[in-house]
Amino acid sequence: MTGHCKATILGGSGGWRRISCSKKATKDSYCGTHHPDAVKRREAKAKAEMKEWHEKYARLDFDKRAGDKCRELGIQPEEIK
Ligand SMILES: [Zn+2]
């Protein structure tokens, strides 16, 4: 496999222009970073992290609201855990 990666990335002065990736192509005319499989893996990872974050946030929010409701009703949140 010869040649350069065919992916385009943001670059140039100020990073606002699309330039071609200057890395050497290692597989299917893409470098290791821009190969569709690698991109897909990164996206899946980012998605999983986002989902985890959402779940964590929903749980924190639920705990907070449950705690507020308990205090409103005069119950100690610890009592119903
Ligand atoms: Zn590349």
PDB file of the backbone (N, CA, C, O) and the ligand in Angstrom, with CONECT records:
HET     ZN  A 101       1
ATOM      1  N   MET A   1       0.854  -1.206   0.000  1.00  0.00           N
ATOM      2  CA  MET A   1       0.000   0.000   0.000  1.00  0.00           C
ATOM      3  C   MET A   1       0.878   1.240   0.000  1.00  0.00           C
ATOM      4  O   MET A   1       1.710   1.430   0.888  1.00  0.00           O
ATOM      5  N   THR A   2       0.682   2.078  -1.005  1.00  0.00           N
ATOM      6  CA  THR A   2       1.471   3.310  -1.061  1.00  0.00           C
ATOM      7  C   THR A   2       0.536   4.510  -1.086  1.00  0.00           C
ATOM      8  O   THR A   2      -0.681   4.353  -1.180  1.00  0.00           O
ATOM      9  N   GLY A   3       1.094   5.683  -1.002  1.00  0.00           N
ATOM     10  CA  GLY A   3       0.311   6.900  -1.098  1.00  0.00           C
ATOM     11  C   GLY A   3      -0.143   7.409   0.254  1.00  0.00           C
ATOM     12  O   GLY A   3       0.175   6.855   1.307  1.00  0.00           O
ATOM     13  N   HIS A   4      -0.888   8.472   0.177  1.00  0.00           N
ATOM     14  CA  HIS A   4      -1.335   9.136   1.398  1.00  0.00           C
ATOM     15  C   HIS A   4      -2.787   8.820   1.701  1.00  0.00           C
ATOM     16  O   HIS A   4      -3.543   8.369   0.841  1.00  0.00           O
ATOM     17  N   CYS A   5      -3.144   9.064   2.923  1.00  0.00           N
ATOM     18  CA  CYS A   5      -4.506   8.886   3.390  1.00  0.00           C
ATOM     19  C   CYS A   5      -5.424   9.797   2.572  1.00  0.00           C
ATOM     20  O   CYS A   5      -5.086  10.954   2.320  1.00  0.00           O
ATOM     21  N   LYS A   6      -6.567   9.286   2.164  1.00  0.00           N
ATOM     22  CA  LYS A   6      -7.453  10.102   1.324  1.00  0.00           C
ATOM     23  C   LYS A   6      -8.471  10.903   2.135  1.00  0.00           C
ATOM     24  O   LYS A   6      -9.325  11.576   1.558  1.00  0.00           O
ATOM     25  N   ALA A   7      -8.392  10.842   3.441  1.00  0.00           N
ATOM     26  CA  ALA A   7      -9.322  11.596   4.271  1.00  0.00           C
ATOM     27  C   ALA A   7      -8.990  13.082   4.224  1.00  0.00           C
ATOM     28  O   ALA A   7      -7.838  13.464   4.014  1.00  0.00           O
ATOM     29  N   THR A   8      -9.998  13.911   4.417  1.00  0.00           N
ATOM     30  CA  THR A   8      -9.744  15.343   4.532  1.00  0.00           C
ATOM     31  C   THR A   8      -9.997  15.743   5.981  1.00  0.00           C
ATOM     32  O   THR A   8     -10.923  15.258   6.630  1.00  0.00           O
ATOM     33  N   ILE A   9      -9.166  16.621   6.456  1.00  0.00           N
ATOM     34  CA  ILE A   9      -9.270  17.072   7.838  1.00  0.00           C
ATOM     35  C   ILE A   9      -9.279  18.590   7.863  1.00  0.00           C
ATOM     36  O   ILE A   9      -8.936  19.237   6.873  1.00  0.00           O
ATOM     37  N   LEU A  10      -9.669  19.151   8.987  1.00  0.00           N
ATOM     38  CA  LEU A  10      -9.611  20.594   9.120  1.00  0.00           C
ATOM     39  C   LEU A  10      -8.177  20.977   9.422  1.00  0.00           C
ATOM     40  O   LEU A  10      -7.552  20.435  10.333  1.00  0.00           O
ATOM     41  N   GLY A  11      -7.669  21.909   8.655  1.00  0.00           N
ATOM     42  CA  GLY A  11      -6.284  22.290   8.881  1.00  0.00           C
ATOM     43  C   GLY A  11      -5.979  23.602   8.196  1.00  0.00           C
ATOM     44  O   GLY A  11      -6.864  24.441   8.030  1.00  0.00           O
ATOM     45  N   GLY A  12      -4.758  23.782   7.803  1.00  0.00           N
ATOM     46  CA  GLY A  12      -4.360  25.036   7.186  1.00  0.00           C
ATOM     47  C   GLY A  12      -4.195  26.095   8.254  1.00  0.00           C
ATOM     48  O   GLY A  12      -4.335  25.811   9.443  1.00  0.00           O
ATOM     49  N   SER A  13      -3.899  27.307   7.842  1.00  0.00           N
ATOM     50  CA  SER A  13      -3.677  28.350   8.826  1.00  0.00           C
ATOM     51  C   SER A  13      -4.998  28.682   9.517  1.00  0.00           C
ATOM     52  O   SER A  13      -5.972  29.037   8.852  1.00  0.00           O
ATOM     53  N   GLY A  14      -5.037  28.574  10.801  1.00  0.00           N
ATOM     54  CA  GLY A  14      -6.258  28.864  11.549  1.00  0.00           C
ATOM     55  C   GLY A  14      -7.155  27.655  11.690  1.00  0.00           C
ATOM     56  O   GLY A  14      -8.124  27.686  12.449  1.00  0.00           O
ATOM     57  N   GLY A  15      -6.849  26.596  10.974  1.00  0.00           N
ATOM     58  CA  GLY A  15      -7.619  25.367  11.093  1.00  0.00           C
ATOM     59  C   GLY A  15      -9.036  25.452  10.562  1.00  0.00           C
ATOM     60  O   GLY A  15      -9.922  24.760  11.064  1.00  0.00           O
ATOM     61  N   TRP A  16      -9.267  26.270   9.576  1.00  0.00           N
ATOM     62  CA  TRP A  16     -10.625  26.419   9.068  1.00  0.00           C
ATOM     63  C   TRP A  16     -10.788  25.845   7.669  1.00  0.00           C
ATOM     64  O   TRP A  16     -11.881  25.855   7.103  1.00  0.00           O
ATOM     65  N   ARG A  17      -9.693  25.346   7.121  1.00  0.00           N
ATOM     66  CA  ARG A  17      -9.731  24.838   5.766  1.00  0.00           C
ATOM     67  C   ARG A  17      -9.698  23.311   5.761  1.00  0.00           C
ATOM     68  O   ARG A  17      -9.126  22.700   6.664  1.00  0.00           O
ATOM     69  N   ARG A  18     -10.304  22.698   4.757  1.00  0.00           N
ATOM     70  CA  ARG A  18     -10.213  21.254   4.639  1.00  0.00           C
ATOM     71  C   ARG A  18      -8.974  20.909   3.820  1.00  0.00           C
ATOM     72  O   ARG A  18      -8.862  21.291   2.655  1.00  0.00           O
ATOM     73  N   ILE A  19      -8.077  20.207   4.420  1.00  0.00           N
ATOM     74  CA  ILE A  19      -6.872  19.782   3.708  1.00  0.00           C
ATOM     75  C   ILE A  19      -6.815  18.264   3.757  1.00  0.00           C
ATOM     76  O   ILE A  19      -7.497  17.635   4.567  1.00  0.00           O
ATOM     77  N   SER A  20      -6.006  17.682   2.894  1.00  0.00           N
ATOM     78  CA  SER A  20      -5.916  16.226   2.943  1.00  0.00           C
ATOM     79  C   SER A  20      -5.002  15.815   4.070  1.00  0.00           C
ATOM     80  O   SER A  20      -4.056  16.518   4.424  1.00  0.00           O
ATOM     81  N   CYS A  21      -5.303  14.674   4.616  1.00  0.00           N
ATOM     82  CA  CYS A  21      -4.481  14.120   5.676  1.00  0.00           C
ATOM     83  C   CYS A  21      -3.120  13.789   5.087  1.00  0.00           C
ATOM     84  O   CYS A  21      -3.036  13.201   4.009  1.00  0.00           O
ATOM     85  N   SER A  22      -2.071  14.157   5.774  1.00  0.00           N
ATOM     86  CA  SER A  22      -0.729  13.955   5.220  1.00  0.00           C
ATOM     87  C   SER A  22      -0.095  12.656   5.686  1.00  0.00           C
ATOM     88  O   SER A  22       1.050  12.354   5.351  1.00  0.00           O
ATOM     89  N   LYS A  23      -0.850  11.893   6.461  1.00  0.00           N
ATOM     90  CA  LYS A  23      -0.285  10.630   6.948  1.00  0.00           C
ATOM     91  C   LYS A  23      -0.264   9.596   5.842  1.00  0.00           C
ATOM     92  O   LYS A  23      -1.022   9.671   4.875  1.00  0.00           O
ATOM     93  N   LYS A  24       0.608   8.647   6.005  1.00  0.00           N
ATOM     94  CA  LYS A  24       0.731   7.588   5.017  1.00  0.00           C
ATOM     95  C   LYS A  24      -0.442   6.627   5.153  1.00  0.00           C
ATOM     96  O   LYS A  24      -0.840   6.261   6.259  1.00  0.00           O
ATOM     97  N   ALA A  25      -0.988   6.224   4.005  1.00  0.00           N
ATOM     98  CA  ALA A  25      -2.093   5.268   4.025  1.00  0.00           C
ATOM     99  C   ALA A  25      -1.573   3.900   4.446  1.00  0.00           C
ATOM    100  O   ALA A  25      -0.564   3.419   3.931  1.00  0.00           O
ATOM    101  N   THR A  26      -2.266   3.293   5.372  1.00  0.00           N
ATOM    102  CA  THR A  26      -1.842   1.974   5.812  1.00  0.00           C
ATOM    103  C   THR A  26      -2.840   0.906   5.391  1.00  0.00           C
ATOM    104  O   THR A  26      -2.481  -0.263   5.254  1.00  0.00           O
ATOM    105  N   LYS A  27      -4.097   1.304   5.184  1.00  0.00           N
ATOM    106  CA  LYS A  27      -5.123   0.325   4.845  1.00  0.00           C
ATOM    107  C   LYS A  27      -6.227   0.998   4.035  1.00  0.00           C
ATOM    108  O   LYS A  27      -6.713   2.060   4.421  1.00  0.00           O
ATOM    109  N   ASP A  28      -6.626   0.397   2.924  1.00  0.00           N
ATOM    110  CA  ASP A  28      -7.714   0.918   2.085  1.00  0.00           C
ATOM    111  C   ASP A  28      -7.577   2.409   1.777  1.00  0.00           C
ATOM    112  O   ASP A  28      -8.575   3.129   1.752  1.00  0.00           O
ATOM    113  N   SER A  29      -6.372   2.870   1.546  1.00  0.00           N
ATOM    114  CA  SER A  29      -6.096   4.279   1.231  1.00  0.00           C
ATOM    115  C   SER A  29      -6.394   5.241   2.376  1.00  0.00           C
ATOM    116  O   SER A  29      -6.563   6.441   2.159  1.00  0.00           O
ATOM    117  N   TYR A  30      -6.456   4.718   3.575  1.00  0.00           N
ATOM    118  CA  TYR A  30      -6.617   5.575   4.757  1.00  0.00           C
ATOM    119  C   TYR A  30      -5.496   5.291   5.733  1.00  0.00           C
ATOM    120  O   TYR A  30      -4.936   4.194   5.751  1.00  0.00           O
ATOM    121  N   CYS A  31      -5.169   6.285   6.547  1.00  0.00           N
ATOM    122  CA  CYS A  31      -4.194   6.051   7.602  1.00  0.00           C
ATOM    123  C   CYS A  31      -4.921   5.373   8.763  1.00  0.00           C
ATOM    124  O   CYS A  31      -6.140   5.208   8.720  1.00  0.00           O
ATOM    125  N   GLY A  32      -4.200   4.991   9.771  1.00  0.00           N
ATOM    126  CA  GLY A  32      -4.806   4.298  10.902  1.00  0.00           C
ATOM    127  C   GLY A  32      -5.868   5.122  11.607  1.00  0.00           C
ATOM    128  O   GLY A  32      -6.818   4.577  12.169  1.00  0.00           O
ATOM    129  N   THR A  33      -5.703   6.436  11.574  1.00  0.00           N
ATOM    130  CA  THR A  33      -6.642   7.313  12.266  1.00  0.00           C
ATOM    131  C   THR A  33      -7.951   7.480  11.500  1.00  0.00           C
ATOM    132  O   THR A  33      -9.023   7.562  12.099  1.00  0.00           O
ATOM    133  N   HIS A  34      -7.855   7.530  10.168  1.00  0.00           N
ATOM    134  CA  HIS A  34      -9.035   7.869   9.371  1.00  0.00           C
ATOM    135  C   HIS A  34      -9.703   6.695   8.676  1.00  0.00           C
ATOM    136  O   HIS A  34     -10.675   6.883   7.944  1.00  0.00           O
ATOM    137  N   HIS A  35      -9.210   5.518   8.890  1.00  0.00           N
ATOM    138  CA  HIS A  35      -9.868   4.363   8.295  1.00  0.00           C
ATOM    139  C   HIS A  35     -11.294   4.293   8.840  1.00  0.00           C
ATOM    140  O   HIS A  35     -11.500   4.462  10.042  1.00  0.00           O
ATOM    141  N   PRO A  36     -12.292   4.044   7.963  1.00  0.00           N
ATOM    142  CA  PRO A  36     -13.687   4.019   8.427  1.00  0.00           C
ATOM    143  C   PRO A  36     -13.908   3.153   9.663  1.00  0.00           C
ATOM    144  O   PRO A  36     -14.719   3.498  10.523  1.00  0.00           O
ATOM    145  N   ASP A  37     -13.205   2.048   9.758  1.00  0.00           N
ATOM    146  CA  ASP A  37     -13.351   1.185  10.941  1.00  0.00           C
ATOM    147  C   ASP A  37     -12.897   1.903  12.204  1.00  0.00           C
ATOM    148  O   ASP A  37     -13.541   1.811  13.249  1.00  0.00           O
ATOM    149  N   ALA A  38     -11.785   2.618  12.098  1.00  0.00           N
ATOM    150  CA  ALA A  38     -11.259   3.346  13.249  1.00  0.00           C
ATOM    151  C   ALA A  38     -12.185   4.485  13.622  1.00  0.00           C
ATOM    152  O   ALA A  38     -12.410   4.752  14.803  1.00  0.00           O
ATOM    153  N   VAL A  39     -12.729   5.164  12.602  1.00  0.00           N
ATOM    154  CA  VAL A  39     -13.655   6.270  12.845  1.00  0.00           C
ATOM    155  C   VAL A  39     -14.907   5.734  13.529  1.00  0.00           C
ATOM    156  O   VAL A  39     -15.410   6.324  14.486  1.00  0.00           O
ATOM    157  N   LYS A  40     -15.402   4.605  13.023  1.00  0.00           N
ATOM    158  CA  LYS A  40     -16.597   3.985  13.597  1.00  0.00           C
ATOM    159  C   LYS A  40     -16.356   3.607  15.057  1.00  0.00           C
ATOM    160  O   LYS A  40     -17.213   3.809  15.917  1.00  0.00           O
ATOM    161  N   ARG A  41     -15.166   3.052  15.318  1.00  0.00           N
ATOM    162  CA  ARG A  41     -14.825   2.667  16.696  1.00  0.00           C
ATOM    163  C   ARG A  41     -14.829   3.876  17.606  1.00  0.00           C
ATOM    164  O   ARG A  41     -15.352   3.832  18.720  1.00  0.00           O
ATOM    165  N   ARG A  42     -14.234   4.965  17.114  1.00  0.00           N
ATOM    166  CA  ARG A  42     -14.187   6.182  17.936  1.00  0.00           C
ATOM    167  C   ARG A  42     -15.583   6.724  18.189  1.00  0.00           C
ATOM    168  O   ARG A  42     -15.903   7.165  19.293  1.00  0.00           O
ATOM    169  N   GLU A  43     -16.425   6.685  17.129  1.00  0.00           N
ATOM    170  CA  GLU A  43     -17.789   7.185  17.276  1.00  0.00           C
ATOM    171  C   GLU A  43     -18.578   6.346  18.268  1.00  0.00           C
ATOM    172  O   GLU A  43     -19.326   6.874  19.090  1.00  0.00           O
ATOM    173  N   ALA A  44     -18.402   5.033  18.182  1.00  0.00           N
ATOM    174  CA  ALA A  44     -19.110   4.127  19.091  1.00  0.00           C
ATOM    175  C   ALA A  44     -18.682   4.403  20.526  1.00  0.00           C
ATOM    176  O   ALA A  44     -19.498   4.384  21.447  1.00  0.00           O
ATOM    177  N   LYS A  45     -17.396   4.659  20.697  1.00  0.00           N
ATOM    178  CA  LYS A  45     -16.861   4.931  22.026  1.00  0.00           C
ATOM    179  C   LYS A  45     -17.431   6.250  22.560  1.00  0.00           C
ATOM    180  O   LYS A  45     -17.841   6.341  23.717  1.00  0.00           O
ATOM    181  N   ALA A  46     -17.446   7.254  21.704  1.00  0.00           N
ATOM    182  CA  ALA A  46     -17.966   8.557  22.108  1.00  0.00           C
ATOM    183  C   ALA A  46     -19.448   8.446  22.467  1.00  0.00           C
ATOM    184  O   ALA A  46     -19.919   9.063  23.422  1.00  0.00           O
ATOM    185  N   LYS A  47     -20.169   7.649  21.683  1.00  0.00           N
ATOM    186  CA  LYS A  47     -21.594   7.453  21.916  1.00  0.00           C
ATOM    187  C   LYS A  47     -21.813   6.753  23.258  1.00  0.00           C
ATOM    188  O   LYS A  47     -22.692   7.138  24.029  1.00  0.00           O
ATOM    189  N   ALA A  48     -21.017   5.735  23.528  1.00  0.00           N
ATOM    190  CA  ALA A  48     -21.136   4.986  24.778  1.00  0.00           C
ATOM    191  C   ALA A  48     -20.846   5.897  25.963  1.00  0.00           C
ATOM    192  O   ALA A  48     -21.519   5.836  26.991  1.00  0.00           O
ATOM    193  N   GLU A  49     -19.828   6.747  25.799  1.00  0.00           N
ATOM    194  CA  GLU A  49     -19.478   7.665  26.883  1.00  0.00           C
ATOM    195  C   GLU A  49     -20.597   8.670  27.122  1.00  0.00           C
ATOM    196  O   GLU A  49     -20.906   9.019  28.261  1.00  0.00           O
ATOM    197  N   MET A  50     -21.201   9.130  26.022  1.00  0.00           N
ATOM    198  CA  MET A  50     -22.295  10.087  26.124  1.00  0.00           C
ATOM    199  C   MET A  50     -23.489   9.462  26.833  1.00  0.00           C
ATOM    200  O   MET A  50     -24.130  10.092  27.674  1.00  0.00           O
ATOM    201  N   LYS A  51     -23.777   8.202  26.474  1.00  0.00           N
ATOM    202  CA  LYS A  51     -24.900   7.491  27.063  1.00  0.00           C
ATOM    203  C   LYS A  51     -24.663   7.333  28.575  1.00  0.00           C
ATOM    204  O   LYS A  51     -25.559   7.544  29.392  1.00  0.00           O
ATOM    205  N   GLU A  52     -23.437   6.958  28.909  1.00  0.00           N
ATOM    206  CA  GLU A  52     -23.065   6.767  30.311  1.00  0.00           C
ATOM    207  C   GLU A  52     -23.266   8.076  31.084  1.00  0.00           C
ATOM    208  O   GLU A  52     -23.787   8.095  32.199  1.00  0.00           O
ATOM    209  N   TRP A  53     -22.834   9.157  30.450  1.00  0.00           N
ATOM    210  CA  TRP A  53     -22.937  10.460  31.082  1.00  0.00           C
ATOM    211  C   TRP A  53     -24.404  10.833  31.301  1.00  0.00           C
ATOM    212  O   TRP A  53     -24.777  11.347  32.355  1.00  0.00           O
ATOM    213  N   HIS A  54     -25.240  10.561  30.269  1.00  0.00           N
ATOM    214  CA  HIS A  54     -26.664  10.867  30.376  1.00  0.00           C
ATOM    215  C   HIS A  54     -27.312  10.081  31.501  1.00  0.00           C
ATOM    216  O   HIS A  54     -28.107  10.611  32.278  1.00  0.00           O
ATOM    217  N   GLU A  55     -26.955   8.804  31.572  1.00  0.00           N
ATOM    218  CA  GLU A  55     -27.526   7.951  32.612  1.00  0.00           C
ATOM    219  C   GLU A  55     -27.115   8.429  33.996  1.00  0.00           C
ATOM    220  O   GLU A  55     -27.912   8.459  34.933  1.00  0.00           O
ATOM    221  N   LYS A  56     -25.839   8.801  34.090  1.00  0.00           N
ATOM    222  CA  LYS A  56     -25.319   9.289  35.355  1.00  0.00           C
ATOM    223  C   LYS A  56     -26.037  10.571  35.758  1.00  0.00           C
ATOM    224  O   LYS A  56     -26.409  10.765  36.915  1.00  0.00           O
ATOM    225  N   TYR A  57     -26.220  11.440  34.765  1.00  0.00           N
ATOM    226  CA  TYR A  57     -26.861  12.707  35.043  1.00  0.00           C
ATOM    227  C   TYR A  57     -28.325  12.493  35.433  1.00  0.00           C
ATOM    228  O   TYR A  57     -28.822  13.122  36.367  1.00  0.00           O
ATOM    229  N   ALA A  58     -29.016  11.599  34.707  1.00  0.00           N
ATOM    230  CA  ALA A  58     -30.426  11.322  34.998  1.00  0.00           C
ATOM    231  C   ALA A  58     -30.562  10.789  36.416  1.00  0.00           C
ATOM    232  O   ALA A  58     -31.496  11.141  37.137  1.00  0.00           O
ATOM    233  N   ARG A  59     -29.616   9.934  36.810  1.00  0.00           N
ATOM    234  CA  ARG A  59     -29.639   9.356  38.155  1.00  0.00           C
ATOM    235  C   ARG A  59     -29.410  10.434  39.221  1.00  0.00           C
ATOM    236  O   ARG A  59     -30.095  10.473  40.242  1.00  0.00           O
ATOM    237  N   LEU A  60     -28.438  11.298  38.960  1.00  0.00           N
ATOM    238  CA  LEU A  60     -28.150  12.376  39.911  1.00  0.00           C
ATOM    239  C   LEU A  60     -29.359  13.280  40.053  1.00  0.00           C
ATOM    240  O   LEU A  60     -29.726  13.704  41.149  1.00  0.00           O
ATOM    241  N   ASP A  61     -29.970  13.564  38.896  1.00  0.00           N
ATOM    242  CA  ASP A  61     -31.125  14.437  38.893  1.00  0.00           C
ATOM    243  C   ASP A  61     -32.284  13.784  39.634  1.00  0.00           C
ATOM    244  O   ASP A  61     -33.007  14.440  40.383  1.00  0.00           O
ATOM    245  N   PHE A  62     -32.450  12.471  39.413  1.00  0.00           N
ATOM    246  CA  PHE A  62     -33.516  11.741  40.083  1.00  0.00           C
ATOM    247  C   PHE A  62     -33.288  11.747  41.592  1.00  0.00           C
ATOM    248  O   PHE A  62     -34.211  12.000  42.365  1.00  0.00           O
ATOM    249  N   ASP A  63     -32.065  11.471  41.998  1.00  0.00           N
ATOM    250  CA  ASP A  63     -31.729  11.460  43.424  1.00  0.00           C
ATOM    251  C   ASP A  63     -32.006  12.816  44.051  1.00  0.00           C
ATOM    252  O   ASP A  63     -32.524  12.919  45.163  1.00  0.00           O
ATOM    253  N   LYS A  64     -31.649  13.844  43.311  1.00  0.00           N
ATOM    254  CA  LYS A  64     -31.832  15.187  43.840  1.00  0.00           C
ATOM    255  C   LYS A  64     -33.314  15.491  44.003  1.00  0.00           C
ATOM    256  O   LYS A  64     -33.748  16.019  45.027  1.00  0.00           O
ATOM    257  N   ARG A  65     -34.092  15.142  42.957  1.00  0.00           N
ATOM    258  CA  ARG A  65     -35.521  15.438  43.020  1.00  0.00           C
ATOM    259  C   ARG A  65     -36.216  14.574  44.064  1.00  0.00           C
ATOM    260  O   ARG A  65     -37.133  15.028  44.749  1.00  0.00           O
ATOM    261  N   ALA A  66     -35.775  13.332  44.179  1.00  0.00           N
ATOM    262  CA  ALA A  66     -36.345  12.440  45.183  1.00  0.00           C
ATOM    263  C   ALA A  66     -36.048  13.001  46.568  1.00  0.00           C
ATOM    264  O   ALA A  66     -36.902  12.973  47.453  1.00  0.00           O
ATOM    265  N   GLY A  67     -34.837  13.509  46.750  1.00  0.00           N
ATOM    266  CA  GLY A  67     -34.441  14.092  48.029  1.00  0.00           C
ATOM    267  C   GLY A  67     -35.271  15.316  48.348  1.00  0.00           C
ATOM    268  O   GLY A  67     -35.707  15.508  49.483  1.00  0.00           O
ATOM    269  N   ASP A  68     -35.487  16.154  47.326  1.00  0.00           N
ATOM    270  CA  ASP A  68     -36.298  17.357  47.521  1.00  0.00           C
ATOM    271  C   ASP A  68     -37.716  16.986  47.918  1.00  0.00           C
ATOM    272  O   ASP A  68     -38.309  17.599  48.806  1.00  0.00           O
ATOM    273  N   LYS A  69     -38.255  15.966  47.241  1.00  0.00           N
ATOM    274  CA  LYS A  69     -39.629  15.532  47.493  1.00  0.00           C
ATOM    275  C   LYS A  69     -39.749  15.009  48.929  1.00  0.00           C
ATOM    276  O   LYS A  69     -40.725  15.291  49.625  1.00  0.00           O
ATOM    277  N   CYS A  70     -38.754  14.256  49.352  1.00  0.00           N
ATOM    278  CA  CYS A  70     -38.750  13.701  50.710  1.00  0.00           C
ATOM    279  C   CYS A  70     -38.760  14.821  51.736  1.00  0.00           C
ATOM    280  O   CYS A  70     -39.528  14.802  52.698  1.00  0.00           O
ATOM    281  N   ARG A  71     -37.892  15.797  51.510  1.00  0.00           N
ATOM    282  CA  ARG A  71     -37.820  16.917  52.451  1.00  0.00           C
ATOM    283  C   ARG A  71     -39.144  17.666  52.475  1.00  0.00           C
ATOM    284  O   ARG A  71     -39.592  18.141  53.518  1.00  0.00           O
ATOM    285  N   GLU A  72     -39.756  17.759  51.305  1.00  0.00           N
ATOM    286  CA  GLU A  72     -41.042  18.426  51.186  1.00  0.00           C
ATOM    287  C   GLU A  72     -42.095  17.693  52.022  1.00  0.00           C
ATOM    288  O   GLU A  72     -42.964  18.309  52.638  1.00  0.00           O
ATOM    289  N   LEU A  73     -41.991  16.372  52.024  1.00  0.00           N
ATOM    290  CA  LEU A  73     -42.955  15.549  52.757  1.00  0.00           C
ATOM    291  C   LEU A  73     -42.518  15.318  54.203  1.00  0.00           C
ATOM    292  O   LEU A  73     -43.215  14.658  54.973  1.00  0.00           O
ATOM    293  N   GLY A  74     -41.365  15.867  54.559  1.00  0.00           N
ATOM    294  CA  GLY A  74     -40.892  15.713  55.925  1.00  0.00           C
ATOM    295  C   GLY A  74     -40.260  14.377  56.203  1.00  0.00           C
ATOM    296  O   GLY A  74     -40.195  13.956  57.358  1.00  0.00           O
ATOM    297  N   ILE A  75     -39.779  13.680  55.153  1.00  0.00           N
ATOM    298  CA  ILE A  75     -39.115  12.390  55.346  1.00  0.00           C
ATOM    299  C   ILE A  75     -37.629  12.608  55.106  1.00  0.00           C
ATOM    300  O   ILE A  75     -37.241  13.397  54.243  1.00  0.00           O
ATOM    301  N   GLN A  76     -36.818  11.924  55.852  1.00  0.00           N
ATOM    302  CA  GLN A  76     -35.394  11.981  55.602  1.00  0.00           C
ATOM    303  C   GLN A  76     -35.093  11.053  54.417  1.00  0.00           C
ATOM    304  O   GLN A  76     -35.455   9.877  54.463  1.00  0.00           O
ATOM    305  N   PRO A  77     -34.449  11.545  53.372  1.00  0.00           N
ATOM    306  CA  PRO A  77     -34.151  10.703  52.212  1.00  0.00           C
ATOM    307  C   PRO A  77     -33.446   9.412  52.606  1.00  0.00           C
ATOM    308  O   PRO A  77     -33.628   8.388  51.947  1.00  0.00           O
ATOM    309  N   GLU A  78     -32.653   9.439  53.660  1.00  0.00           N
ATOM    310  CA  GLU A  78     -31.899   8.255  54.087  1.00  0.00           C
ATOM    311  C   GLU A  78     -32.837   7.135  54.536  1.00  0.00           C
ATOM    312  O   GLU A  78     -32.493   5.957  54.441  1.00  0.00           O
ATOM    313  N   GLU A  79     -34.025   7.506  55.026  1.00  0.00           N
ATOM    314  CA  GLU A  79     -34.952   6.516  55.540  1.00  0.00           C
ATOM    315  C   GLU A  79     -35.513   5.579  54.487  1.00  0.00           C
ATOM    316  O   GLU A  79     -35.864   4.439  54.792  1.00  0.00           O
ATOM    317  N   ILE A  80     -35.601   6.048  53.254  1.00  0.00           N
ATOM    318  CA  ILE A  80     -36.223   5.221  52.226  1.00  0.00           C
ATOM    319  C   ILE A  80     -35.204   4.563  51.305  1.00  0.00           C
ATOM    320  O   ILE A  80     -35.564   3.967  50.290  1.00  0.00           O
ATOM    321  N   LYS A  81     -33.948   4.673  51.663  1.00  0.00           N
ATOM    322  CA  LYS A  81     -32.913   4.088  50.799  1.00  0.00           C
ATOM    323  C   LYS A  81     -32.847   2.583  50.964  1.00  0.00           C
ATOM    324  O   LYS A  81     -32.034   1.926  50.315  1.00  0.00           O
TER     325      LYS A  81
HETATM  326 ZN    ZN A 101      -5.563  10.131   7.692  1.00  0.00          ZN2+
END
